[in-house]
Amino acid sequence: MSHIGRKSIRIPDNLIITQNDGGLLFQKGSIIKSLQIPAEISVNLNEDLLSFGLNSMSKEARSLYGLYRSLANNIIIGLTQGFSCKLELVGVGLRASVENGFLKMRLGFSHEVSYPLPSDVNIRCVTPTQVLINGSDKQRVYQVAANIRDFKRPDGYKGKGIRYSNEILRLKEGKRK
């Protein structure tokens, strides 16, 4: 059985969780998120604890057990604290700015790259070389960060390009004379 699935989740006071047919409904203020739970997994909802159990000991149920506990935990963290990812533009002339609903980036190409701002994720430029992405959905925040990073990945020799702020690059050795 999953070690993660066994852990119970403490429910914050300002969050309301209700159990409906086959799923959970998370509500904080006007924001509502839902999570559909498979029939093989049982959910125990107390006043301040959320725990998961198994209805069957099949291989599929055991593999999904920890996953759905983590998904529920990520929804709770997203609604209470939120998730953020910071990107850095490294290199001469690499700049970013938010203008008219687009993230405009100068990445050394002959043209300016524009990325439309998604409605469910907040993107802002802390400095011209740092982009901060915030949101309540972990998967969506990191997917947007990966999409932006794909415009110019860091090269292997000098490390120039768009990288995560906590990313460690192993640079290749250049030519020897």
VMD Tcl script that builds the backbone (N, CA, C; Angstrom):
set m [mol new atoms 531]
animate dup $m
set s [atomselect $m all]
$s set {name element resname resid chain x y z} {
  {N N MET 1 A 0.834 -1.191 0.000}
  {CA C MET 1 A 0.000 0.000 0.000}
  {C C MET 1 A 0.872 1.245 0.000}
  {N N SER 2 A 0.289 2.329 -0.411}
  {CA C SER 2 A 1.013 3.580 -0.542}
  {C C SER 2 A 1.252 4.223 0.816}
  {N N HIS 3 A 2.476 4.688 1.023}
  {CA C HIS 3 A 2.779 5.408 2.256}
  {C C HIS 3 A 2.150 6.795 2.233}
  {N N ILE 4 A 2.048 7.386 1.044}
  {CA C ILE 4 A 1.438 8.706 0.913}
  {C C ILE 4 A -0.070 8.610 1.127}
  {N N GLY 5 A -0.690 7.572 0.605}
  {CA C GLY 5 A -2.140 7.418 0.705}
  {C C GLY 5 A -2.635 7.250 2.131}
  {N N ARG 6 A -1.797 6.703 2.994}
  {CA C ARG 6 A -2.204 6.487 4.392}
  {C C ARG 6 A -2.299 7.774 5.197}
  {N N LYS 7 A -1.541 8.797 4.822}
  {CA C LYS 7 A -1.515 10.043 5.582}
  {C C LYS 7 A -2.835 10.779 5.434}
  {N N SER 8 A -3.346 11.294 6.534}
  {CA C SER 8 A -4.567 12.085 6.464}
  {C C SER 8 A -4.202 13.547 6.229}
  {N N ILE 9 A -5.148 14.279 5.661}
  {CA C ILE 9 A -4.936 15.689 5.317}
  {C C ILE 9 A -5.729 16.543 6.289}
  {N N ARG 10 A -5.065 17.531 6.887}
  {CA C ARG 10 A -5.745 18.471 7.771}
  {C C ARG 10 A -6.444 19.520 6.911}
  {N N ILE 11 A -7.709 19.751 7.206}
  {CA C ILE 11 A -8.517 20.697 6.439}
  {C C ILE 11 A -8.452 22.061 7.121}
  {N N PRO 12 A -8.050 23.112 6.400}
  {CA C PRO 12 A -8.023 24.460 6.989}
  {C C PRO 12 A -9.433 24.937 7.327}
  {N N ASP 13 A -9.510 25.917 8.234}
  {CA C ASP 13 A -10.807 26.400 8.702}
  {C C ASP 13 A -11.601 27.120 7.615}
  {N N ASN 14 A -10.923 27.837 6.715}
  {CA C ASN 14 A -11.631 28.630 5.719}
  {C C ASN 14 A -11.989 27.852 4.459}
  {N N LEU 15 A -11.813 26.534 4.480}
  {CA C LEU 15 A -12.090 25.692 3.319}
  {C C LEU 15 A -13.248 24.744 3.640}
  {N N ILE 16 A -14.192 24.622 2.714}
  {CA C ILE 16 A -15.339 23.740 2.896}
  {C C ILE 16 A -15.211 22.586 1.904}
  {N N ILE 17 A -15.240 21.362 2.428}
  {CA C ILE 17 A -15.170 20.171 1.582}
  {C C ILE 17 A -16.447 19.379 1.773}
  {N N THR 18 A -17.108 19.051 0.672}
  {CA C THR 18 A -18.311 18.233 0.729}
  {C C THR 18 A -18.118 17.015 -0.159}
  {N N GLN 19 A -18.778 15.951 0.233}
  {CA C GLN 19 A -18.699 14.704 -0.517}
  {C C GLN 19 A -19.977 14.555 -1.321}
  {N N ASN 20 A -19.826 14.414 -2.641}
  {CA C ASN 20 A -20.990 14.164 -3.484}
  {C C ASN 20 A -20.819 12.807 -4.134}
  {N N ASP 21 A -21.731 12.420 -4.994}
  {CA C ASP 21 A -21.704 11.087 -5.586}
  {C C ASP 21 A -20.436 10.882 -6.421}
  {N N GLY 22 A -19.527 10.109 -5.884}
  {CA C GLY 22 A -18.310 9.754 -6.604}
  {C C GLY 22 A -17.232 10.805 -6.609}
  {N N GLY 23 A -17.249 11.765 -5.707}
  {CA C GLY 23 A -16.205 12.775 -5.740}
  {C C GLY 23 A -16.227 13.700 -4.542}
  {N N LEU 24 A -15.313 14.654 -4.578}
  {CA C LEU 24 A -15.194 15.668 -3.537}
  {C C LEU 24 A -15.360 17.041 -4.160}
  {N N LEU 25 A -15.951 17.950 -3.405}
  {CA C LEU 25 A -16.155 19.322 -3.835}
  {C C LEU 25 A -15.441 20.234 -2.843}
  {N N PHE 26 A -14.466 21.025 -3.323}
  {CA C PHE 26 A -13.686 21.927 -2.487}
  {C C PHE 26 A -14.156 23.343 -2.757}
  {N N GLN 27 A -14.438 24.107 -1.693}
  {CA C GLN 27 A -14.952 25.458 -1.866}
  {C C GLN 27 A -14.269 26.405 -0.902}
  {N N LYS 28 A -13.745 27.495 -1.460}
  {CA C LYS 28 A -13.198 28.581 -0.662}
  {C C LYS 28 A -13.705 29.869 -1.265}
  {N N GLY 29 A -14.598 30.529 -0.578}
  {CA C GLY 29 A -15.219 31.735 -1.111}
  {C C GLY 29 A -16.055 31.401 -2.324}
  {N N SER 30 A -15.760 32.041 -3.436}
  {CA C SER 30 A -16.513 31.779 -4.665}
  {C C SER 30 A -15.820 30.758 -5.566}
  {N N ILE 31 A -14.614 30.309 -5.166}
  {CA C ILE 31 A -13.865 29.343 -5.984}
  {C C ILE 31 A -14.287 27.927 -5.606}
  {N N ILE 32 A -14.693 27.153 -6.601}
  {CA C ILE 32 A -15.124 25.767 -6.390}
  {C C ILE 32 A -14.316 24.865 -7.301}
  {N N LYS 33 A -13.733 23.812 -6.731}
  {CA C LYS 33 A -12.997 22.803 -7.507}
  {C C LYS 33 A -13.542 21.437 -7.127}
  {N N SER 34 A -13.527 20.526 -8.094}
  {CA C SER 34 A -14.042 19.188 -7.822}
  {C C SER 34 A -12.990 18.156 -8.188}
  {N N LEU 35 A -13.104 16.988 -7.561}
  {CA C LEU 35 A -12.211 15.865 -7.826}
  {C C LEU 35 A -13.055 14.599 -7.820}
  {N N GLN 36 A -13.074 13.906 -8.958}
  {CA C GLN 36 A -13.812 12.652 -9.058}
  {C C GLN 36 A -12.931 11.518 -8.535}
  {N N ILE 37 A -13.472 10.724 -7.628}
  {CA C ILE 37 A -12.742 9.629 -6.992}
  {C C ILE 37 A -13.249 8.315 -7.578}
  {N N PRO 38 A -12.336 7.404 -7.968}
  {CA C PRO 38 A -12.773 6.099 -8.472}
  {C C PRO 38 A -13.480 5.275 -7.393}
  {N N ALA 39 A -14.248 4.297 -7.818}
  {CA C ALA 39 A -15.033 3.474 -6.883}
  {C C ALA 39 A -14.149 2.607 -5.991}
  {N N GLU 40 A -12.919 2.313 -6.424}
  {CA C GLU 40 A -12.023 1.465 -5.627}
  {C C GLU 40 A -11.457 2.174 -4.406}
  {N N ILE 41 A -11.605 3.497 -4.348}
  {CA C ILE 41 A -11.026 4.288 -3.256}
  {C C ILE 41 A -12.153 4.871 -2.416}
  {N N SER 42 A -12.031 4.725 -1.093}
  {CA C SER 42 A -13.028 5.294 -0.191}
  {C C SER 42 A -12.479 6.571 0.434}
  {N N VAL 43 A -13.377 7.493 0.739}
  {CA C VAL 43 A -13.001 8.781 1.326}
  {C C VAL 43 A -13.703 8.916 2.663}
  {N N ASN 44 A -12.929 9.245 3.707}
  {CA C ASN 44 A -13.479 9.498 5.032}
  {C C ASN 44 A -13.296 10.974 5.345}
  {N N LEU 45 A -14.411 11.675 5.522}
  {CA C LEU 45 A -14.378 13.109 5.752}
  {C C LEU 45 A -14.889 13.392 7.156}
  {N N ASN 46 A -13.973 13.789 8.041}
  {CA C ASN 46 A -14.342 14.213 9.387}
  {C C ASN 46 A -14.419 15.734 9.391}
  {N N GLU 47 A -14.612 16.334 10.571}
  {CA C GLU 47 A -14.753 17.790 10.623}
  {C C GLU 47 A -13.474 18.523 10.228}
  {N N ASP 48 A -12.292 17.987 10.551}
  {CA C ASP 48 A -11.054 18.677 10.188}
  {C C ASP 48 A -10.004 17.750 9.576}
  {N N LEU 49 A -10.360 16.517 9.244}
  {CA C LEU 49 A -9.425 15.576 8.631}
  {C C LEU 49 A -10.058 14.913 7.410}
  {N N LEU 50 A -9.227 14.712 6.400}
  {CA C LEU 50 A -9.638 14.008 5.192}
  {C C LEU 50 A -8.686 12.840 5.013}
  {N N SER 51 A -9.226 11.629 4.948}
  {CA C SER 51 A -8.375 10.445 4.784}
  {C C SER 51 A -8.949 9.555 3.698}
  {N N PHE 52 A -8.073 8.749 3.132}
  {CA C PHE 52 A -8.446 7.873 2.026}
  {C C PHE 52 A -8.214 6.427 2.416}
  {N N GLY 53 A -9.006 5.532 1.848}
  {CA C GLY 53 A -8.880 4.104 2.098}
  {C C GLY 53 A -9.128 3.326 0.820}
  {N N LEU 54 A -8.964 2.016 0.911}
  {CA C LEU 54 A -9.148 1.151 -0.250}
  {C C LEU 54 A -10.407 0.309 -0.089}
  {N N ASN 55 A -11.201 0.210 -1.146}
  {CA C ASN 55 A -12.347 -0.691 -1.147}
  {C C ASN 55 A -11.963 -2.069 -1.657}
  {N N SER 56 A -10.950 -2.155 -2.488}
  {CA C SER 56 A -10.462 -3.438 -2.994}
  {C C SER 56 A -8.933 -3.391 -2.993}
  {N N MET 57 A -8.327 -4.556 -2.961}
  {CA C MET 57 A -6.866 -4.630 -2.923}
  {C C MET 57 A -6.294 -4.945 -4.299}
  {N N SER 58 A -6.963 -4.528 -5.356}
  {CA C SER 58 A -6.446 -4.777 -6.707}
  {C C SER 58 A -5.223 -3.903 -6.963}
  {N N LYS 59 A -4.451 -4.276 -7.945}
  {CA C LYS 59 A -3.235 -3.539 -8.273}
  {C C LYS 59 A -3.564 -2.111 -8.724}
  {N N GLU 60 A -4.640 -1.974 -9.481}
  {CA C GLU 60 A -5.049 -0.651 -9.958}
  {C C GLU 60 A -5.462 0.254 -8.799}
  {N N ALA 61 A -6.215 -0.308 -7.856}
  {CA C ALA 61 A -6.658 0.483 -6.706}
  {C C ALA 61 A -5.473 0.926 -5.862}
  {N N ARG 62 A -4.521 0.027 -5.654}
  {CA C ARG 62 A -3.352 0.371 -4.848}
  {C C ARG 62 A -2.488 1.430 -5.535}
  {N N SER 63 A -2.456 1.406 -6.869}
  {CA C SER 63 A -1.656 2.407 -7.579}
  {C C SER 63 A -2.336 3.784 -7.589}
  {N N LEU 64 A -3.664 3.812 -7.561}
  {CA C LEU 64 A -4.396 5.079 -7.570}
  {C C LEU 64 A -4.575 5.691 -6.187}
  {N N TYR 65 A -4.347 4.913 -5.165}
  {CA C TYR 65 A -4.587 5.304 -3.782}
  {C C TYR 65 A -3.786 6.557 -3.406}
  {N N GLY 66 A -2.494 6.540 -3.583}
  {CA C GLY 66 A -1.649 7.683 -3.254}
  {C C GLY 66 A -1.850 8.844 -4.212}
  {N N LEU 67 A -2.168 8.544 -5.470}
  {CA C LEU 67 A -2.381 9.586 -6.462}
  {C C LEU 67 A -3.532 10.501 -6.077}
  {N N TYR 68 A -4.665 9.924 -5.719}
  {CA C TYR 68 A -5.842 10.743 -5.411}
  {C C TYR 68 A -5.698 11.479 -4.085}
  {N N ARG 69 A -4.927 10.926 -3.169}
  {CA C ARG 69 A -4.626 11.656 -1.937}
  {C C ARG 69 A -3.772 12.876 -2.264}
  {N N SER 70 A -2.786 12.717 -3.156}
  {CA C SER 70 A -1.932 13.834 -3.558}
  {C C SER 70 A -2.707 14.875 -4.351}
  {N N LEU 71 A -3.611 14.444 -5.212}
  {CA C LEU 71 A -4.429 15.389 -5.969}
  {C C LEU 71 A -5.309 16.228 -5.044}
  {N N ALA 72 A -5.903 15.581 -4.051}
  {CA C ALA 72 A -6.738 16.308 -3.087}
  {C C ALA 72 A -5.887 17.280 -2.266}
  {N N ASN 73 A -4.703 16.843 -1.866}
  {CA C ASN 73 A -3.808 17.713 -1.099}
  {C C ASN 73 A -3.377 18.914 -1.935}
  {N N ASN 74 A -3.097 18.709 -3.233}
  {CA C ASN 74 A -2.703 19.815 -4.095}
  {C C ASN 74 A -3.841 20.814 -4.296}
  {N N ILE 75 A -5.075 20.347 -4.344}
  {CA C ILE 75 A -6.216 21.262 -4.457}
  {C C ILE 75 A -6.335 22.091 -3.187}
  {N N ILE 76 A -6.157 21.464 -2.029}
  {CA C ILE 76 A -6.241 22.187 -0.760}
  {C C ILE 76 A -5.134 23.229 -0.660}
  {N N ILE 77 A -3.911 22.854 -1.000}
  {CA C ILE 77 A -2.797 23.808 -0.952}
  {C C ILE 77 A -3.019 24.930 -1.963}
  {N N GLY 78 A -3.507 24.593 -3.148}
  {CA C GLY 78 A -3.750 25.599 -4.166}
  {C C GLY 78 A -4.805 26.613 -3.765}
  {N N LEU 79 A -5.851 26.166 -3.091}
  {CA C LEU 79 A -6.903 27.087 -2.675}
  {C C LEU 79 A -6.499 27.927 -1.470}
  {N N THR 80 A -5.625 27.418 -0.618}
  {CA C THR 80 A -5.237 28.173 0.570}
  {C C THR 80 A -3.987 29.023 0.347}
  {N N GLN 81 A -2.939 28.446 -0.238}
  {CA C GLN 81 A -1.677 29.170 -0.407}
  {C C GLN 81 A -1.408 29.538 -1.860}
  {N N GLY 82 A -1.725 28.664 -2.786}
  {CA C GLY 82 A -1.424 28.863 -4.190}
  {C C GLY 82 A -0.053 28.300 -4.545}
  {N N PHE 83 A 0.221 28.193 -5.826}
  {CA C PHE 83 A 1.495 27.686 -6.318}
  {C C PHE 83 A 2.150 28.771 -7.154}
  {N N SER 84 A 3.473 28.787 -7.163}
  {CA C SER 84 A 4.187 29.760 -7.971}
  {C C SER 84 A 5.430 29.124 -8.568}
  {N N CYS 85 A 5.822 29.637 -9.712}
  {CA C CYS 85 A 7.020 29.184 -10.412}
  {C C CYS 85 A 7.704 30.421 -10.971}
  {N N LYS 86 A 9.020 30.483 -10.802}
  {CA C LYS 86 A 9.780 31.642 -11.254}
  {C C LYS 86 A 10.711 31.229 -12.383}
  {N N LEU 87 A 10.655 31.980 -13.477}
  {CA C LEU 87 A 11.522 31.745 -14.625}
  {C C LEU 87 A 12.529 32.883 -14.738}
  {N N GLU 88 A 13.734 32.554 -15.166}
  {CA C GLU 88 A 14.770 33.557 -15.374}
  {C C GLU 88 A 15.204 33.538 -16.834}
  {N N LEU 89 A 15.377 34.706 -17.407}
  {CA C LEU 89 A 15.887 34.846 -18.762}
  {C C LEU 89 A 17.355 35.211 -18.646}
  {N N VAL 90 A 18.222 34.308 -19.070}
  {CA C VAL 90 A 19.661 34.488 -18.914}
  {C C VAL 90 A 20.276 34.687 -20.291}
  {N N GLY 91 A 20.990 35.772 -20.455}
  {CA C GLY 91 A 21.663 36.057 -21.717}
  {C C GLY 91 A 21.545 37.525 -22.062}
  {N N VAL 92 A 22.426 37.985 -22.920}
  {CA C VAL 92 A 22.438 39.384 -23.317}
  {C C VAL 92 A 21.232 39.667 -24.207}
  {N N GLY 93 A 20.447 40.678 -23.835}
  {CA C GLY 93 A 19.317 41.092 -24.649}
  {C C GLY 93 A 18.030 40.328 -24.423}
  {N N LEU 94 A 18.007 39.326 -23.550}
  {CA C LEU 94 A 16.784 38.575 -23.286}
  {C C LEU 94 A 15.940 39.353 -22.281}
  {N N ARG 95 A 14.734 39.724 -22.679}
  {CA C ARG 95 A 13.848 40.546 -21.858}
  {C C ARG 95 A 12.419 40.042 -21.981}
  {N N ALA 96 A 11.609 40.336 -20.956}
  {CA C ALA 96 A 10.187 39.980 -20.981}
  {C C ALA 96 A 9.380 41.114 -20.366}
  {N N SER 97 A 8.141 41.267 -20.827}
  {CA C SER 97 A 7.222 42.251 -20.265}
  {C C SER 97 A 5.792 41.787 -20.534}
  {N N VAL 98 A 4.870 42.255 -19.706}
  {CA C VAL 98 A 3.451 41.935 -19.865}
  {C C VAL 98 A 2.764 43.162 -20.450}
  {N N GLU 99 A 2.179 43.003 -21.643}
  {CA C GLU 99 A 1.514 44.110 -22.329}
  {C C GLU 99 A 0.262 43.615 -23.036}
  {N N ASN 100 A -0.847 44.290 -22.824}
  {CA C ASN 100 A -2.099 44.061 -23.565}
  {C C ASN 100 A -2.539 42.598 -23.595}
  {N N GLY 101 A -2.438 41.901 -22.468}
  {CA C GLY 101 A -2.891 40.521 -22.405}
  {C C GLY 101 A -1.920 39.511 -22.993}
  {N N PHE 102 A -0.684 39.919 -23.227}
  {CA C PHE 102 A 0.340 39.024 -23.759}
  {C C PHE 102 A 1.619 39.152 -22.945}
  {N N LEU 103 A 2.347 38.058 -22.855}
  {CA C LEU 103 A 3.704 38.087 -22.329}
  {C C LEU 103 A 4.608 38.247 -23.547}
  {N N LYS 104 A 5.233 39.403 -23.663}
  {CA C LYS 104 A 6.087 39.697 -24.818}
  {C C LYS 104 A 7.528 39.457 -24.414}
  {N N MET 105 A 8.236 38.655 -25.219}
  {CA C MET 105 A 9.608 38.292 -24.883}
  {C C MET 105 A 10.520 38.572 -26.072}
  {N N ARG 106 A 11.646 39.184 -25.779}
  {CA C ARG 106 A 12.716 39.339 -26.761}
  {C C ARG 106 A 13.758 38.286 -26.415}
  {N N LEU 107 A 13.908 37.304 -27.307}
  {CA C LEU 107 A 14.742 36.148 -27.004}
  {C C LEU 107 A 15.911 35.982 -27.972}
  {N N GLY 108 A 16.252 37.037 -28.687}
  {CA C GLY 108 A 17.366 36.950 -29.618}
  {C C GLY 108 A 16.962 36.504 -31.006}
  {N N PHE 109 A 15.681 36.328 -31.248}
  {CA C PHE 109 A 15.203 35.986 -32.574}
  {C C PHE 109 A 15.004 37.278 -33.367}
  {N N SER 110 A 14.678 37.172 -34.645}
  {CA C SER 110 A 14.440 38.350 -35.465}
  {C C SER 110 A 13.089 39.000 -35.149}
  {N N HIS 111 A 12.261 38.306 -34.382}
  {CA C HIS 111 A 10.936 38.811 -34.038}
  {C C HIS 111 A 10.714 38.687 -32.528}
  {N N GLU 112 A 9.728 39.403 -32.041}
  {CA C GLU 112 A 9.356 39.328 -30.627}
  {C C GLU 112 A 8.378 38.167 -30.450}
  {N N VAL 113 A 8.559 37.382 -29.412}
  {CA C VAL 113 A 7.697 36.230 -29.144}
  {C C VAL 113 A 6.581 36.681 -28.204}
  {N N SER 114 A 5.326 36.381 -28.552}
  {CA C SER 114 A 4.170 36.734 -27.721}
  {C C SER 114 A 3.497 35.464 -27.226}
  {N N TYR 115 A 3.191 35.440 -25.935}
  {CA C TYR 115 A 2.473 34.315 -25.330}
  {C C TYR 115 A 1.203 34.876 -24.702}
  {N N PRO 116 A 0.019 34.419 -25.117}
  {CA C PRO 116 A -1.224 34.956 -24.540}
  {C C PRO 116 A -1.364 34.569 -23.070}
  {N N LEU 117 A -1.784 35.534 -22.259}
  {CA C LEU 117 A -1.943 35.287 -20.830}
  {C C LEU 117 A -3.174 34.429 -20.580}
  {N N PRO 118 A -3.026 33.274 -19.905}
  {CA C PRO 118 A -4.197 32.448 -19.595}
  {C C PRO 118 A -5.049 33.110 -18.513}
  {N N SER 119 A -6.330 32.793 -18.510}
  {CA C SER 119 A -7.241 33.424 -17.553}
  {C C SER 119 A -7.122 32.836 -16.151}
  {N N ASP 120 A -6.690 31.578 -16.041}
  {CA C ASP 120 A -6.647 30.924 -14.731}
  {C C ASP 120 A -5.289 31.008 -14.050}
  {N N VAL 121 A -4.306 31.628 -14.704}
  {CA C VAL 121 A -2.955 31.741 -14.165}
  {C C VAL 121 A -2.530 33.201 -14.245}
  {N N ASN 122 A -1.885 33.694 -13.189}
  {CA C ASN 122 A -1.412 35.064 -13.142}
  {C C ASN 122 A 0.068 35.087 -13.518}
  {N N ILE 123 A 0.425 35.875 -14.537}
  {CA C ILE 123 A 1.812 36.010 -14.965}
  {C C ILE 123 A 2.206 37.466 -14.816}
  {N N ARG 124 A 3.354 37.701 -14.149}
  {CA C ARG 124 A 3.860 39.070 -14.041}
  {C C ARG 124 A 5.376 39.043 -14.113}
  {N N CYS 125 A 5.929 40.162 -14.542}
  {CA C CYS 125 A 7.380 40.299 -14.655}
  {C C CYS 125 A 7.884 41.060 -13.436}
  {N N VAL 126 A 8.685 40.400 -12.611}
  {CA C VAL 126 A 9.270 41.033 -11.435}
  {C C VAL 126 A 10.338 42.023 -11.888}
  {N N THR 127 A 11.224 41.577 -12.745}
  {CA C THR 127 A 12.211 42.406 -13.415}
  {C C THR 127 A 12.142 42.039 -14.898}
  {N N PRO 128 A 12.842 42.754 -15.773}
  {CA C PRO 128 A 12.794 42.371 -17.193}
  {C C PRO 128 A 13.353 40.975 -17.473}
  {N N THR 129 A 14.103 40.409 -16.531}
  {CA C THR 129 A 14.672 39.076 -16.754}
  {C C THR 129 A 14.073 38.015 -15.847}
  {N N GLN 130 A 13.028 38.350 -15.083}
  {CA C GLN 130 A 12.382 37.376 -14.201}
  {C C GLN 130 A 10.879 37.402 -14.412}
  {N N VAL 131 A 10.299 36.225 -14.615}
  {CA C VAL 131 A 8.859 36.080 -14.819}
  {C C VAL 131 A 8.313 35.216 -13.688}
  {N N LEU 132 A 7.267 35.690 -13.017}
  {CA C LEU 132 A 6.648 34.959 -11.911}
  {C C LEU 132 A 5.266 34.489 -12.350}
  {N N ILE 133 A 5.006 33.193 -12.170}
  {CA C ILE 133 A 3.738 32.584 -12.571}
  {C C ILE 133 A 3.050 32.074 -11.308}
  {N N ASN 134 A 1.824 32.530 -11.031}
  {CA C ASN 134 A 1.057 32.138 -9.847}
  {C C ASN 134 A -0.283 31.570 -10.260}
  {N N GLY 135 A -0.819 30.675 -9.413}
  {CA C GLY 135 A -2.139 30.137 -9.667}
  {C C GLY 135 A -2.532 29.140 -8.592}
  {N N SER 136 A -3.761 28.679 -8.657}
  {CA C SER 136 A -4.252 27.739 -7.655}
  {C C SER 136 A -4.184 26.287 -8.121}
  {N N ASP 137 A -3.949 26.054 -9.405}
  {CA C ASP 137 A -3.865 24.703 -9.945}
  {C C ASP 137 A -2.401 24.390 -10.244}
  {N N LYS 138 A -1.828 23.452 -9.513}
  {CA C LYS 138 A -0.407 23.137 -9.625}
  {C C LYS 138 A -0.034 22.686 -11.030}
  {N N GLN 139 A -0.820 21.805 -11.596}
  {CA C GLN 139 A -0.511 21.284 -12.922}
  {C C GLN 139 A -0.540 22.401 -13.956}
  {N N ARG 140 A -1.500 23.281 -13.868}
  {CA C ARG 140 A -1.644 24.366 -14.836}
  {C C ARG 140 A -0.501 25.377 -14.715}
  {N N VAL 141 A -0.084 25.721 -13.496}
  {CA C VAL 141 A 1.004 26.675 -13.291}
  {C C VAL 141 A 2.299 26.148 -13.907}
  {N N TYR 142 A 2.629 24.898 -13.615}
  {CA C TYR 142 A 3.883 24.352 -14.117}
  {C C TYR 142 A 3.819 24.026 -15.608}
  {N N GLN 143 A 2.635 23.767 -16.153}
  {CA C GLN 143 A 2.500 23.565 -17.591}
  {C C GLN 143 A 2.714 24.870 -18.342}
  {N N VAL 144 A 2.168 25.972 -17.827}
  {CA C VAL 144 A 2.387 27.279 -18.440}
  {C C VAL 144 A 3.868 27.639 -18.384}
  {N N ALA 145 A 4.521 27.364 -17.248}
  {CA C ALA 145 A 5.958 27.633 -17.126}
  {C C ALA 145 A 6.757 26.811 -18.135}
  {N N ALA 146 A 6.385 25.562 -18.328}
  {CA C ALA 146 A 7.081 24.712 -19.295}
  {C C ALA 146 A 6.852 25.199 -20.723}
  {N N ASN 147 A 5.645 25.675 -21.025}
  {CA C ASN 147 A 5.362 26.199 -22.359}
  {C C ASN 147 A 6.200 27.441 -22.652}
  {N N ILE 148 A 6.338 28.326 -21.662}
  {CA C ILE 148 A 7.148 29.529 -21.846}
  {C C ILE 148 A 8.623 29.151 -21.979}
  {N N ARG 149 A 9.076 28.201 -21.185}
  {CA C ARG 149 A 10.470 27.767 -21.224}
  {C C ARG 149 A 10.833 27.149 -22.575}
  {N N ASP 150 A 9.864 26.520 -23.236}
  {CA C ASP 150 A 10.114 25.869 -24.518}
  {C C ASP 150 A 10.440 26.842 -25.654}
  {N N PHE 151 A 10.151 28.137 -25.476}
  {CA C PHE 151 A 10.487 29.094 -26.525}
  {C C PHE 151 A 11.997 29.201 -26.713}
  {N N LYS 152 A 12.754 29.109 -25.638}
  {CA C LYS 152 A 14.218 29.144 -25.742}
  {C C LYS 152 A 14.802 28.433 -24.529}
  {N N ARG 153 A 15.023 27.143 -24.665}
  {CA C ARG 153 A 15.614 26.355 -23.583}
  {C C ARG 153 A 17.078 26.745 -23.396}
  {N N PRO 154 A 17.625 26.581 -22.200}
  {CA C PRO 154 A 19.040 26.917 -21.979}
  {C C PRO 154 A 19.948 26.030 -22.823}
  {N N ASP 155 A 20.956 26.658 -23.440}
  {CA C ASP 155 A 21.876 25.863 -24.242}
  {C C ASP 155 A 22.872 25.154 -23.327}
  {N N GLY 156 A 23.527 24.165 -23.846}
  {CA C GLY 156 A 24.380 23.311 -23.031}
  {C C GLY 156 A 25.762 23.856 -22.756}
  {N N TYR 157 A 26.167 24.930 -23.476}
  {CA C TYR 157 A 27.535 25.411 -23.333}
  {C C TYR 157 A 27.649 26.642 -22.439}
  {N N LYS 158 A 26.760 27.620 -22.627}
  {CA C LYS 158 A 26.834 28.835 -21.812}
  {C C LYS 158 A 25.643 28.990 -20.870}
  {N N GLY 159 A 24.595 28.202 -21.059}
  {CA C GLY 159 A 23.435 28.262 -20.180}
  {C C GLY 159 A 22.486 29.395 -20.502}
  {N N LYS 160 A 22.583 29.982 -21.689}
  {CA C LYS 160 A 21.718 31.098 -22.045}
  {C C LYS 160 A 20.361 30.581 -22.505}
  {N N GLY 161 A 19.312 31.262 -22.071}
  {CA C GLY 161 A 17.960 30.882 -22.435}
  {C C GLY 161 A 17.015 31.109 -21.264}
  {N N ILE 162 A 15.858 30.471 -21.301}
  {CA C ILE 162 A 14.875 30.589 -20.219}
  {C C ILE 162 A 15.027 29.363 -19.330}
  {N N ARG 163 A 15.218 29.600 -18.035}
  {CA C ARG 163 A 15.375 28.488 -17.099}
  {C C ARG 163 A 14.546 28.742 -15.840}
  {N N TYR 164 A 14.267 27.671 -15.110}
  {CA C TYR 164 A 13.611 27.798 -13.813}
  {C C TYR 164 A 14.603 28.412 -12.843}
  {N N SER 165 A 14.108 29.134 -11.841}
  {CA C SER 165 A 15.024 29.816 -10.922}
  {C C SER 165 A 15.824 28.840 -10.066}
  {N N ASN 166 A 15.284 27.676 -9.797}
  {CA C ASN 166 A 15.996 26.695 -8.967}
  {C C ASN 166 A 16.664 25.605 -9.797}
  {N N GLU 167 A 16.726 25.777 -11.122}
  {CA C GLU 167 A 17.282 24.769 -12.004}
  {C C GLU 167 A 18.808 24.806 -11.971}
  {N N ILE 168 A 19.413 23.645 -11.883}
  {CA C ILE 168 A 20.862 23.524 -11.903}
  {C C ILE 168 A 21.249 22.923 -13.247}
  {N N LEU 169 A 22.061 23.654 -13.987}
  {CA C LEU 169 A 22.478 23.197 -15.311}
  {C C LEU 169 A 23.894 22.644 -15.237}
  {N N ARG 170 A 24.111 21.548 -15.930}
  {CA C ARG 170 A 25.454 21.012 -16.082}
  {C C ARG 170 A 25.933 21.426 -17.464}
  {N N LEU 171 A 26.866 22.347 -17.505}
  {CA C LEU 171 A 27.332 22.884 -18.769}
  {C C LEU 171 A 28.416 21.990 -19.342}
  {N N LYS 172 A 28.413 21.892 -20.681}
  {CA C LYS 172 A 29.419 21.096 -21.382}
  {C C LYS 172 A 30.704 21.892 -21.491}
  {N N GLU 173 A 31.785 21.169 -21.645}
  {CA C GLU 173 A 33.063 21.822 -21.838}
  {C C GLU 173 A 33.175 22.234 -23.294}
  {N N GLY 174 A 33.719 23.414 -23.544}
  {CA C GLY 174 A 33.870 23.904 -24.906}
  {C C GLY 174 A 35.060 23.266 -25.601}
  {N N LYS 175 A 35.395 23.814 -26.783}
  {CA C LYS 175 A 36.543 23.311 -27.548}
  {C C LYS 175 A 37.835 23.569 -26.792}
  {N N ARG 176 A 38.760 22.688 -26.957}
  {CA C ARG 176 A 40.089 22.896 -26.391}
  {C C ARG 176 A 41.029 23.305 -27.512}
  {N N LYS 177 A 41.967 24.138 -27.169}
  {CA C LYS 177 A 42.928 24.568 -28.194}
  {C C LYS 177 A 44.149 23.709 -28.199}
}
mol reanalyze $m
mol bondsrecalc $m
mol representation Tube
mol addrep $m
